[in-house]
Amino acid sequence: MDTSLAHENARLRALLQTQQDTIRQMAEYNRLLSQRVAAYASEINRLKALVAKLQRMQFGKSSEK
């Protein structure tokens, strides 16, 4: 019985380690994705400002009403 419990304990510890490794990997991937999202949001804001500037240049302020 002690052998069975020792094997189960070892199996559960290995499973826990695998899960912890997966969580660490997912957290790192999440961090990288968050950086990409921030970069894309910044680019979108830059492009929106550029579109607004070009619209003002083409149509003037009166068309913004």
N, CA, C, O and CB atoms as a CASP TS submission, in Angstrom:
PFRMAT TS
TARGET T0000
AUTHOR 0000-0000-0000
METHOD Language model
MODEL 1
PARENT N/A
ATOM      1  N   MET     1       0.828  -1.192   0.000  1.00  0.00           N
ATOM      2  CA  MET     1       0.000   0.000   0.000  1.00  0.00           C
ATOM      3  C   MET     1       0.867   1.248   0.000  1.00  0.00           C
ATOM      4  O   MET     1       0.537   2.217  -0.684  1.00  0.00           O
ATOM      5  CB  MET     1      -0.939   0.002   1.204  1.00  0.00           C
ATOM      6  N   ASP     2       1.949   1.255   0.735  1.00  0.00           N
ATOM      7  CA  ASP     2       2.835   2.413   0.743  1.00  0.00           C
ATOM      8  C   ASP     2       3.420   2.667  -0.635  1.00  0.00           C
ATOM      9  O   ASP     2       3.591   3.816  -1.042  1.00  0.00           O
ATOM     10  CB  ASP     2       3.953   2.218   1.757  1.00  0.00           C
ATOM     11  N   THR     3       3.729   1.584  -1.360  1.00  0.00           N
ATOM     12  CA  THR     3       4.276   1.720  -2.710  1.00  0.00           C
ATOM     13  C   THR     3       3.252   2.367  -3.632  1.00  0.00           C
ATOM     14  O   THR     3       3.587   3.240  -4.433  1.00  0.00           O
ATOM     15  CB  THR     3       4.704   0.347  -3.266  1.00  0.00           C
ATOM     16  N   SER     4       2.016   1.936  -3.513  1.00  0.00           N
ATOM     17  CA  SER     4       0.945   2.502  -4.328  1.00  0.00           C
ATOM     18  C   SER     4       0.773   3.994  -4.044  1.00  0.00           C
ATOM     19  O   SER     4       0.626   4.799  -4.963  1.00  0.00           O
ATOM     20  CB  SER     4      -0.372   1.757  -4.070  1.00  0.00           C
ATOM     21  N   LEU     5       0.794   4.344  -2.777  1.00  0.00           N
ATOM     22  CA  LEU     5       0.661   5.756  -2.403  1.00  0.00           C
ATOM     23  C   LEU     5       1.867   6.568  -2.872  1.00  0.00           C
ATOM     24  O   LEU     5       1.720   7.712  -3.302  1.00  0.00           O
ATOM     25  CB  LEU     5       0.496   5.891  -0.884  1.00  0.00           C
ATOM     26  N   ALA     6       3.044   5.984  -2.789  1.00  0.00           N
ATOM     27  CA  ALA     6       4.249   6.685  -3.239  1.00  0.00           C
ATOM     28  C   ALA     6       4.194   6.939  -4.740  1.00  0.00           C
ATOM     29  O   ALA     6       4.574   8.011  -5.211  1.00  0.00           O
ATOM     30  CB  ALA     6       5.510   5.876  -2.884  1.00  0.00           C
ATOM     31  N   HIS     7       3.714   5.936  -5.495  1.00  0.00           N
ATOM     32  CA  HIS     7       3.585   6.111  -6.948  1.00  0.00           C
ATOM     33  C   HIS     7       2.537   7.176  -7.278  1.00  0.00           C
ATOM     34  O   HIS     7       2.734   8.005  -8.166  1.00  0.00           O
ATOM     35  CB  HIS     7       3.209   4.774  -7.621  1.00  0.00           C
ATOM     36  N   GLU     8       1.442   7.136  -6.560  1.00  0.00           N
ATOM     37  CA  GLU     8       0.386   8.136  -6.785  1.00  0.00           C
ATOM     38  C   GLU     8       0.897   9.528  -6.433  1.00  0.00           C
ATOM     39  O   GLU     8       0.627  10.496  -7.144  1.00  0.00           O
ATOM     40  CB  GLU     8      -0.878   7.802  -5.948  1.00  0.00           C
ATOM     41  N   ASN     9       1.630   9.621  -5.340  1.00  0.00           N
ATOM     42  CA  ASN     9       2.210  10.900  -4.927  1.00  0.00           C
ATOM     43  C   ASN     9       3.160  11.415  -6.006  1.00  0.00           C
ATOM     44  O   ASN     9       3.107  12.590  -6.367  1.00  0.00           O
ATOM     45  CB  ASN     9       2.954  10.754  -3.574  1.00  0.00           C
ATOM     46  N   ALA    10       4.022  10.550  -6.519  1.00  0.00           N
ATOM     47  CA  ALA    10       4.973  10.944  -7.566  1.00  0.00           C
ATOM     48  C   ALA    10       4.239  11.362  -8.836  1.00  0.00           C
ATOM     49  O   ALA    10       4.605  12.345  -9.480  1.00  0.00           O
ATOM     50  CB  ALA    10       5.946   9.790  -7.873  1.00  0.00           C
ATOM     51  N   ARG    11       3.192  10.601  -9.192  1.00  0.00           N
ATOM     52  CA  ARG    11       2.404  10.937 -10.387  1.00  0.00           C
ATOM     53  C   ARG    11       1.748  12.306 -10.246  1.00  0.00           C
ATOM     54  O   ARG    11       1.765  13.114 -11.175  1.00  0.00           O
ATOM     55  CB  ARG    11       1.330   9.865 -10.642  1.00  0.00           C
ATOM     56  N   LEU    12       1.176  12.553  -9.084  1.00  0.00           N
ATOM     57  CA  LEU    12       0.506  13.835  -8.855  1.00  0.00           C
ATOM     58  C   LEU    12       1.505  14.996  -8.828  1.00  0.00           C
ATOM     59  O   LEU    12       1.205  16.087  -9.314  1.00  0.00           O
ATOM     60  CB  LEU    12      -0.280  13.792  -7.540  1.00  0.00           C
ATOM     61  N   ARG    13       2.676  14.761  -8.267  1.00  0.00           N
ATOM     62  CA  ARG    13       3.711  15.806  -8.255  1.00  0.00           C
ATOM     63  C   ARG    13       4.179  16.120  -9.679  1.00  0.00           C
ATOM     64  O   ARG    13       4.403  17.281 -10.021  1.00  0.00           O
ATOM     65  CB  ARG    13       4.917  15.367  -7.381  1.00  0.00           C
ATOM     66  N   ALA    14       4.324  15.092 -10.497  1.00  0.00           N
ATOM     67  CA  ALA    14       4.723  15.301 -11.892  1.00  0.00           C
ATOM     68  C   ALA    14       3.635  16.059 -12.648  1.00  0.00           C
ATOM     69  O   ALA    14       3.927  16.952 -13.443  1.00  0.00           O
ATOM     70  CB  ALA    14       5.013  13.949 -12.584  1.00  0.00           C
ATOM     71  N   LEU    15       2.392  15.698 -12.397  1.00  0.00           N
ATOM     72  CA  LEU    15       1.274  16.394 -13.032  1.00  0.00           C
ATOM     73  C   LEU    15       1.239  17.860 -12.613  1.00  0.00           C
ATOM     74  O   LEU    15       1.022  18.746 -13.440  1.00  0.00           O
ATOM     75  CB  LEU    15      -0.054  15.710 -12.679  1.00  0.00           C
ATOM     76  N   LEU    16       1.451  18.106 -11.337  1.00  0.00           N
ATOM     77  CA  LEU    16       1.480  19.475 -10.829  1.00  0.00           C
ATOM     78  C   LEU    16       2.601  20.274 -11.489  1.00  0.00           C
ATOM     79  O   LEU    16       2.400  21.425 -11.876  1.00  0.00           O
ATOM     80  CB  LEU    16       1.654  19.479  -9.304  1.00  0.00           C
ATOM     81  N   GLN    17       3.777  19.666 -11.617  1.00  0.00           N
ATOM     82  CA  GLN    17       4.905  20.350 -12.254  1.00  0.00           C
ATOM     83  C   GLN    17       4.585  20.675 -13.710  1.00  0.00           C
ATOM     84  O   GLN    17       4.895  21.765 -14.190  1.00  0.00           O
ATOM     85  CB  GLN    17       6.178  19.487 -12.170  1.00  0.00           C
ATOM     86  N   THR    18       3.971  19.737 -14.404  1.00  0.00           N
ATOM     87  CA  THR    18       3.580  19.964 -15.799  1.00  0.00           C
ATOM     88  C   THR    18       2.591  21.119 -15.898  1.00  0.00           C
ATOM     89  O   THR    18       2.714  21.976 -16.774  1.00  0.00           O
ATOM     90  CB  THR    18       2.967  18.687 -16.404  1.00  0.00           C
ATOM     91  N   GLN    19       1.624  21.140 -15.012  1.00  0.00           N
ATOM     92  CA  GLN    19       0.639  22.218 -15.016  1.00  0.00           C
ATOM     93  C   GLN    19       1.289  23.561 -14.705  1.00  0.00           C
ATOM     94  O   GLN    19       0.953  24.570 -15.324  1.00  0.00           O
ATOM     95  CB  GLN    19      -0.471  21.928 -14.006  1.00  0.00           C
ATOM     96  N   GLN    20       2.208  23.579 -13.761  1.00  0.00           N
ATOM     97  CA  GLN    20       2.896  24.830 -13.433  1.00  0.00           C
ATOM     98  C   GLN    20       3.735  25.320 -14.612  1.00  0.00           C
ATOM     99  O   GLN    20       3.782  26.519 -14.886  1.00  0.00           O
ATOM    100  CB  GLN    20       3.785  24.642 -12.194  1.00  0.00           C
ATOM    101  N   ASP    21       4.395  24.400 -15.306  1.00  0.00           N
ATOM    102  CA  ASP    21       5.168  24.770 -16.495  1.00  0.00           C
ATOM    103  C   ASP    21       4.256  25.348 -17.572  1.00  0.00           C
ATOM    104  O   ASP    21       4.589  26.346 -18.211  1.00  0.00           O
ATOM    105  CB  ASP    21       5.932  23.550 -17.046  1.00  0.00           C
ATOM    106  N   THR    22       3.107  24.714 -17.766  1.00  0.00           N
ATOM    107  CA  THR    22       2.144  25.195 -18.758  1.00  0.00           C
ATOM    108  C   THR    22       1.643  26.587 -18.394  1.00  0.00           C
ATOM    109  O   THR    22       1.522  27.450 -19.264  1.00  0.00           O
ATOM    110  CB  THR    22       0.961  24.221 -18.877  1.00  0.00           C
ATOM    111  N   ILE    23       1.355  26.806 -17.134  1.00  0.00           N
ATOM    112  CA  ILE    23       0.892  28.123 -16.677  1.00  0.00           C
ATOM    113  C   ILE    23       1.961  29.176 -16.929  1.00  0.00           C
ATOM    114  O   ILE    23       1.644  30.278 -17.377  1.00  0.00           O
ATOM    115  CB  ILE    23       0.526  28.084 -15.178  1.00  0.00           C
ATOM    116  N   ARG    24       3.219  28.858 -16.648  1.00  0.00           N
ATOM    117  CA  ARG    24       4.308  29.809 -16.903  1.00  0.00           C
ATOM    118  C   ARG    24       4.417  30.133 -18.393  1.00  0.00           C
ATOM    119  O   ARG    24       4.583  31.293 -18.773  1.00  0.00           O
ATOM    120  CB  ARG    24       5.646  29.245 -16.387  1.00  0.00           C
ATOM    121  N   GLN    25       4.323  29.108 -19.224  1.00  0.00           N
ATOM    122  CA  GLN    25       4.398  29.322 -20.672  1.00  0.00           C
ATOM    123  C   GLN    25       3.234  30.174 -21.159  1.00  0.00           C
ATOM    124  O   GLN    25       3.414  31.074 -21.980  1.00  0.00           O
ATOM    125  CB  GLN    25       4.413  27.980 -21.413  1.00  0.00           C
ATOM    126  N   MET    26       2.052  29.889 -20.654  1.00  0.00           N
ATOM    127  CA  MET    26       0.874  30.651 -21.062  1.00  0.00           C
ATOM    128  C   MET    26       0.959  32.095 -20.582  1.00  0.00           C
ATOM    129  O   MET    26       0.537  33.006 -21.293  1.00  0.00           O
ATOM    130  CB  MET    26      -0.399  29.994 -20.525  1.00  0.00           C
ATOM    131  N   ALA    27       1.492  32.312 -19.404  1.00  0.00           N
ATOM    132  CA  ALA    27       1.649  33.675 -18.886  1.00  0.00           C
ATOM    133  C   ALA    27       2.623  34.461 -19.758  1.00  0.00           C
ATOM    134  O   ALA    27       2.387  35.635 -20.046  1.00  0.00           O
ATOM    135  CB  ALA    27       2.141  33.650 -17.420  1.00  0.00           C
ATOM    136  N   GLU    28       3.704  33.832 -20.174  1.00  0.00           N
ATOM    137  CA  GLU    28       4.671  34.495 -21.053  1.00  0.00           C
ATOM    138  C   GLU    28       4.040  34.801 -22.409  1.00  0.00           C
ATOM    139  O   GLU    28       4.220  35.892 -22.949  1.00  0.00           O
ATOM    140  CB  GLU    28       5.929  33.620 -21.236  1.00  0.00           C
ATOM    141  N   TYR    29       3.304  33.843 -22.954  1.00  0.00           N
ATOM    142  CA  TYR    29       2.625  34.056 -24.232  1.00  0.00           C
ATOM    143  C   TYR    29       1.595  35.181 -24.103  1.00  0.00           C
ATOM    144  O   TYR    29       1.461  36.010 -25.004  1.00  0.00           O
ATOM    145  CB  TYR    29       1.942  32.752 -24.710  1.00  0.00           C
ATOM    146  N   ASN    30       0.874  35.208 -22.989  1.00  0.00           N
ATOM    147  CA  ASN    30      -0.095  36.271 -22.738  1.00  0.00           C
ATOM    148  C   ASN    30       0.595  37.632 -22.684  1.00  0.00           C
ATOM    149  O   ASN    30       0.071  38.616 -23.207  1.00  0.00           O
ATOM    150  CB  ASN    30      -0.853  36.008 -21.428  1.00  0.00           C
ATOM    151  N   ARG    31       1.774  37.692 -22.050  1.00  0.00           N
ATOM    152  CA  ARG    31       2.533  38.937 -21.975  1.00  0.00           C
ATOM    153  C   ARG    31       2.938  39.403 -23.373  1.00  0.00           C
ATOM    154  O   ARG    31       2.838  40.589 -23.686  1.00  0.00           O
ATOM    155  CB  ARG    31       3.779  38.756 -21.089  1.00  0.00           C
ATOM    156  N   LEU    32       3.391  38.478 -24.204  1.00  0.00           N
ATOM    157  CA  LEU    32       3.781  38.831 -25.569  1.00  0.00           C
ATOM    158  C   LEU    32       2.583  39.314 -26.384  1.00  0.00           C
ATOM    159  O   LEU    32       2.684  40.282 -27.138  1.00  0.00           O
ATOM    160  CB  LEU    32       4.434  37.633 -26.260  1.00  0.00           C
ATOM    161  N   LEU    33       1.453  38.633 -26.224  1.00  0.00           N
ATOM    162  CA  LEU    33       0.249  39.054 -26.941  1.00  0.00           C
ATOM    163  C   LEU    33      -0.222  40.430 -26.473  1.00  0.00           C
ATOM    164  O   LEU    33      -0.677  41.238 -27.282  1.00  0.00           O
ATOM    165  CB  LEU    33      -0.869  38.024 -26.753  1.00  0.00           C
ATOM    166  N   SER    34      -0.117  40.695 -25.192  1.00  0.00           N
ATOM    167  CA  SER    34      -0.498  42.010 -24.666  1.00  0.00           C
ATOM    168  C   SER    34       0.378  43.104 -25.256  1.00  0.00           C
ATOM    169  O   SER    34      -0.103  44.197 -25.555  1.00  0.00           O
ATOM    170  CB  SER    34      -0.400  42.028 -23.134  1.00  0.00           C
ATOM    171  N   GLN    35       1.663  42.811 -25.425  1.00  0.00           N
ATOM    172  CA  GLN    35       2.560  43.784 -26.055  1.00  0.00           C
ATOM    173  C   GLN    35       2.151  44.036 -27.499  1.00  0.00           C
ATOM    174  O   GLN    35       2.168  45.176 -27.964  1.00  0.00           O
ATOM    175  CB  GLN    35       4.017  43.296 -25.995  1.00  0.00           C
ATOM    176  N   ARG    36       1.784  42.972 -28.210  1.00  0.00           N
ATOM    177  CA  ARG    36       1.341  43.135 -29.606  1.00  0.00           C
ATOM    178  C   ARG    36       0.069  43.966 -29.676  1.00  0.00           C
ATOM    179  O   ARG    36      -0.060  44.852 -30.521  1.00  0.00           O
ATOM    180  CB  ARG    36       1.108  41.762 -30.266  1.00  0.00           C
ATOM    181  N   VAL    37      -0.867  43.673 -28.784  1.00  0.00           N
ATOM    182  CA  VAL    37      -2.131  44.423 -28.765  1.00  0.00           C
ATOM    183  C   VAL    37      -1.852  45.907 -28.533  1.00  0.00           C
ATOM    184  O   VAL    37      -2.439  46.762 -29.196  1.00  0.00           O
ATOM    185  CB  VAL    37      -3.085  43.872 -27.664  1.00  0.00           C
ATOM    186  N   ALA    38      -0.965  46.209 -27.601  1.00  0.00           N
ATOM    187  CA  ALA    38      -0.620  47.606 -27.321  1.00  0.00           C
ATOM    188  C   ALA    38       0.019  48.256 -28.541  1.00  0.00           C
ATOM    189  O   ALA    38      -0.279  49.407 -28.857  1.00  0.00           O
ATOM    190  CB  ALA    38       0.330  47.699 -26.114  1.00  0.00           C
ATOM    191  N   ALA    39       0.888  47.532 -29.222  1.00  0.00           N
ATOM    192  CA  ALA    39       1.533  48.074 -30.421  1.00  0.00           C
ATOM    193  C   ALA    39       0.501  48.306 -31.523  1.00  0.00           C
ATOM    194  O   ALA    39       0.539  49.332 -32.202  1.00  0.00           O
ATOM    195  CB  ALA    39       2.644  47.122 -30.920  1.00  0.00           C
ATOM    196  N   TYR    40      -0.420  47.356 -31.704  1.00  0.00           N
ATOM    197  CA  TYR    40      -1.462  47.522 -32.716  1.00  0.00           C
ATOM    198  C   TYR    40      -2.381  48.691 -32.370  1.00  0.00           C
ATOM    199  O   TYR    40      -2.769  49.453 -33.255  1.00  0.00           O
ATOM    200  CB  TYR    40      -2.278  46.234 -32.857  1.00  0.00           C
ATOM    201  N   ALA    41      -2.729  48.838 -31.106  1.00  0.00           N
ATOM    202  CA  ALA    41      -3.583  49.951 -30.687  1.00  0.00           C
ATOM    203  C   ALA    41      -2.894  51.279 -30.957  1.00  0.00           C
ATOM    204  O   ALA    41      -3.531  52.235 -31.400  1.00  0.00           O
ATOM    205  CB  ALA    41      -3.941  49.831 -29.194  1.00  0.00           C
ATOM    206  N   SER    42      -1.612  51.341 -30.697  1.00  0.00           N
ATOM    207  CA  SER    42      -0.846  52.555 -30.963  1.00  0.00           C
ATOM    208  C   SER    42      -0.838  52.865 -32.457  1.00  0.00           C
ATOM    209  O   SER    42      -1.009  54.015 -32.860  1.00  0.00           O
ATOM    210  CB  SER    42       0.594  52.410 -30.440  1.00  0.00           C
ATOM    211  N   GLU    43      -0.640  51.840 -33.267  1.00  0.00           N
ATOM    212  CA  GLU    43      -0.634  52.031 -34.728  1.00  0.00           C
ATOM    213  C   GLU    43      -2.009  52.469 -35.225  1.00  0.00           C
ATOM    214  O   GLU    43      -2.105  53.324 -36.105  1.00  0.00           O
ATOM    215  CB  GLU    43      -0.204  50.731 -35.444  1.00  0.00           C
ATOM    216  N   ILE    44      -3.063  51.899 -34.675  1.00  0.00           N
ATOM    217  CA  ILE    44      -4.423  52.298 -35.056  1.00  0.00           C
ATOM    218  C   ILE    44      -4.654  53.765 -34.720  1.00  0.00           C
ATOM    219  O   ILE    44      -5.200  54.508 -35.536  1.00  0.00           O
ATOM    220  CB  ILE    44      -5.474  51.413 -34.345  1.00  0.00           C
ATOM    221  N   ASN    45      -4.248  54.188 -33.534  1.00  0.00           N
ATOM    222  CA  ASN    45      -4.413  55.593 -33.152  1.00  0.00           C
ATOM    223  C   ASN    45      -3.622  56.516 -34.064  1.00  0.00           C
ATOM    224  O   ASN    45      -4.101  57.588 -34.434  1.00  0.00           O
ATOM    225  CB  ASN    45      -3.982  55.803 -31.705  1.00  0.00           C
ATOM    226  N   ARG    46      -2.406  56.101 -34.430  1.00  0.00           N
ATOM    227  CA  ARG    46      -1.586  56.903 -35.340  1.00  0.00           C
ATOM    228  C   ARG    46      -2.264  57.020 -36.702  1.00  0.00           C
ATOM    229  O   ARG    46      -2.295  58.100 -37.291  1.00  0.00           O
ATOM    230  CB  ARG    46      -0.179  56.284 -35.493  1.00  0.00           C
ATOM    231  N   LEU    47      -2.801  55.922 -37.197  1.00  0.00           N
ATOM    232  CA  LEU    47      -3.462  55.939 -38.502  1.00  0.00           C
ATOM    233  C   LEU    47      -4.764  56.744 -38.468  1.00  0.00           C
ATOM    234  O   LEU    47      -5.090  57.431 -39.436  1.00  0.00           O
ATOM    235  CB  LEU    47      -3.746  54.512 -38.965  1.00  0.00           C
ATOM    236  N   LYS    48      -5.508  56.665 -37.363  1.00  0.00           N
ATOM    237  CA  LYS    48      -6.724  57.476 -37.237  1.00  0.00           C
ATOM    238  C   LYS    48      -6.386  58.960 -37.281  1.00  0.00           C
ATOM    239  O   LYS    48      -7.077  59.746 -37.929  1.00  0.00           O
ATOM    240  CB  LYS    48      -7.469  57.140 -35.931  1.00  0.00           C
ATOM    241  N   ALA    49      -5.319  59.333 -36.586  1.00  0.00           N
ATOM    242  CA  ALA    49      -4.900  60.736 -36.594  1.00  0.00           C
ATOM    243  C   ALA    49      -4.480  61.152 -37.994  1.00  0.00           C
ATOM    244  O   ALA    49      -4.775  62.267 -38.425  1.00  0.00           O
ATOM    245  CB  ALA    49      -3.748  60.967 -35.598  1.00  0.00           C
ATOM    246  N   LEU    50      -3.798  60.275 -38.702  1.00  0.00           N
ATOM    247  CA  LEU    50      -3.379  60.580 -40.070  1.00  0.00           C
ATOM    248  C   LEU    50      -4.583  60.728 -40.989  1.00  0.00           C
ATOM    249  O   LEU    50      -4.617  61.640 -41.815  1.00  0.00           O
ATOM    250  CB  LEU    50      -2.445  59.487 -40.600  1.00  0.00           C
ATOM    251  N   VAL    51      -5.565  59.854 -40.861  1.00  0.00           N
ATOM    252  CA  VAL    51      -6.782  59.950 -41.670  1.00  0.00           C
ATOM    253  C   VAL    51      -7.493  61.266 -41.382  1.00  0.00           C
ATOM    254  O   VAL    51      -7.930  61.948 -42.309  1.00  0.00           O
ATOM    255  CB  VAL    51      -7.725  58.752 -41.391  1.00  0.00           C
ATOM    256  N   ALA    52      -7.614  61.630 -40.113  1.00  0.00           N
ATOM    257  CA  ALA    52      -8.271  62.891 -39.752  1.00  0.00           C
ATOM    258  C   ALA    52      -7.525  64.072 -40.352  1.00  0.00           C
ATOM    259  O   ALA    52      -8.147  65.000 -40.870  1.00  0.00           O
ATOM    260  CB  ALA    52      -8.358  63.040 -38.222  1.00  0.00           C
ATOM    261  N   LYS    53      -6.208  64.050 -40.289  1.00  0.00           N
ATOM    262  CA  LYS    53      -5.402  65.131 -40.860  1.00  0.00           C
ATOM    263  C   LYS    53      -5.606  65.217 -42.365  1.00  0.00           C
ATOM    264  O   LYS    53      -5.775  66.310 -42.904  1.00  0.00           O
ATOM    265  CB  LYS    53      -3.914  64.925 -40.538  1.00  0.00           C
ATOM    266  N   LEU    54      -5.592  64.088 -43.044  1.00  0.00           N
ATOM    267  CA  LEU    54      -5.772  64.079 -44.494  1.00  0.00           C
ATOM    268  C   LEU    54      -7.178  64.539 -44.879  1.00  0.00           C
ATOM    269  O   LEU    54      -7.356  65.225 -45.886  1.00  0.00           O
ATOM    270  CB  LEU    54      -5.506  62.677 -45.054  1.00  0.00           C
ATOM    271  N   GLN    55      -8.174  64.162 -44.076  1.00  0.00           N
ATOM    272  CA  GLN    55      -9.540  64.619 -44.353  1.00  0.00           C
ATOM    273  C   GLN    55      -9.640  66.132 -44.197  1.00  0.00           C
ATOM    274  O   GLN    55     -10.294  66.798 -44.999  1.00  0.00           O
ATOM    275  CB  GLN    55     -10.547  63.919 -43.417  1.00  0.00           C
ATOM    276  N   ARG    56      -8.994  66.676 -43.167  1.00  0.00           N
ATOM    277  CA  ARG    56      -9.012  68.133 -42.990  1.00  0.00           C
ATOM    278  C   ARG    56      -8.311  68.820 -44.160  1.00  0.00           C
ATOM    279  O   ARG    56      -8.763  69.861 -44.637  1.00  0.00           O
ATOM    280  CB  ARG    56      -8.337  68.530 -41.655  1.00  0.00           C
ATOM    281  N   MET    57      -7.223  68.240 -44.611  1.00  0.00           N
ATOM    282  CA  MET    57      -6.490  68.826 -45.734  1.00  0.00           C
ATOM    283  C   MET    57      -7.338  68.794 -47.004  1.00  0.00           C
ATOM    284  O   MET    57      -7.319  69.743 -47.788  1.00  0.00           O
ATOM    285  CB  MET    57      -5.162  68.079 -45.960  1.00  0.00           C
ATOM    286  N   GLN    58      -8.071  67.718 -47.207  1.00  0.00           N
ATOM    287  CA  GLN    58      -8.850  67.569 -48.431  1.00  0.00           C
ATOM    288  C   GLN    58     -10.171  68.326 -48.365  1.00  0.00           C
ATOM    289  O   GLN    58     -10.558  68.964 -49.344  1.00  0.00           O
ATOM    290  CB  GLN    58      -9.114  66.103 -48.703  1.00  0.00           C
ATOM    291  N   PHE    59     -10.868  68.270 -47.238  1.00  0.00           N
ATOM    292  CA  PHE    59     -12.211  68.814 -47.165  1.00  0.00           C
ATOM    293  C   PHE    59     -12.313  70.070 -46.314  1.00  0.00           C
ATOM    294  O   PHE    59     -13.321  70.772 -46.402  1.00  0.00           O
ATOM    295  CB  PHE    59     -13.134  67.784 -46.633  1.00  0.00           C
ATOM    296  N   GLY    60     -11.354  70.372 -45.525  1.00  0.00           N
ATOM    297  CA  GLY    60     -11.416  71.537 -44.654  1.00  0.00           C
ATOM    298  C   GLY    60     -12.205  71.244 -43.392  1.00  0.00           C
ATOM    299  O   GLY    60     -12.793  70.173 -43.241  1.00  0.00           O
ATOM    300  N   LYS    61     -12.207  72.224 -42.479  1.00  0.00           N
ATOM    301  CA  LYS    61     -12.868  72.028 -41.185  1.00  0.00           C
ATOM    302  C   LYS    61     -14.386  71.982 -41.304  1.00  0.00           C
ATOM    303  O   LYS    61     -15.038  71.370 -40.458  1.00  0.00           O
ATOM    304  CB  LYS    61     -12.470  73.131 -40.230  1.00  0.00           C
ATOM    305  N   SER    62     -14.969  72.600 -42.312  1.00  0.00           N
ATOM    306  CA  SER    62     -16.424  72.683 -42.408  1.00  0.00           C
ATOM    307  C   SER    62     -17.071  71.317 -42.597  1.00  0.00           C
ATOM    308  O   SER    62     -18.236  71.143 -42.241  1.00  0.00           O
ATOM    309  CB  SER    62     -16.815  73.594 -43.549  1.00  0.00           C
ATOM    310  N   SER    63     -16.361  70.361 -43.137  1.00  0.00           N
ATOM    311  CA  SER    63     -16.966  69.047 -43.363  1.00  0.00           C
ATOM    312  C   SER    63     -16.976  68.183 -42.110  1.00  0.00           C
ATOM    313  O   SER    63     -17.537  67.088 -42.133  1.00  0.00           O
ATOM    314  CB  SER    63     -16.231  68.324 -44.466  1.00  0.00           C
ATOM    315  N   GLU    64     -16.379  68.637 -41.029  1.00  0.00           N
ATOM    316  CA  GLU    64     -16.314  67.840 -39.804  1.00  0.00           C
ATOM    317  C   GLU    64     -17.541  68.017 -38.914  1.00  0.00           C
ATOM    318  O   GLU    64     -17.585  67.448 -37.823  1.00  0.00           O
ATOM    319  CB  GLU    64     -15.073  68.202 -39.026  1.00  0.00           C
ATOM    320  N   LYS    65     -18.522  68.775 -39.337  1.00  0.00           N
ATOM    321  CA  LYS    65     -19.716  69.016 -38.521  1.00  0.00           C
ATOM    322  C   LYS    65     -20.565  67.790 -38.392  1.00  0.00           C
ATOM    323  O   LYS    65     -21.606  67.826 -37.736  1.00  0.00           O
ATOM    324  CB  LYS    65     -20.537  70.131 -39.099  1.00  0.00           C
TER
END
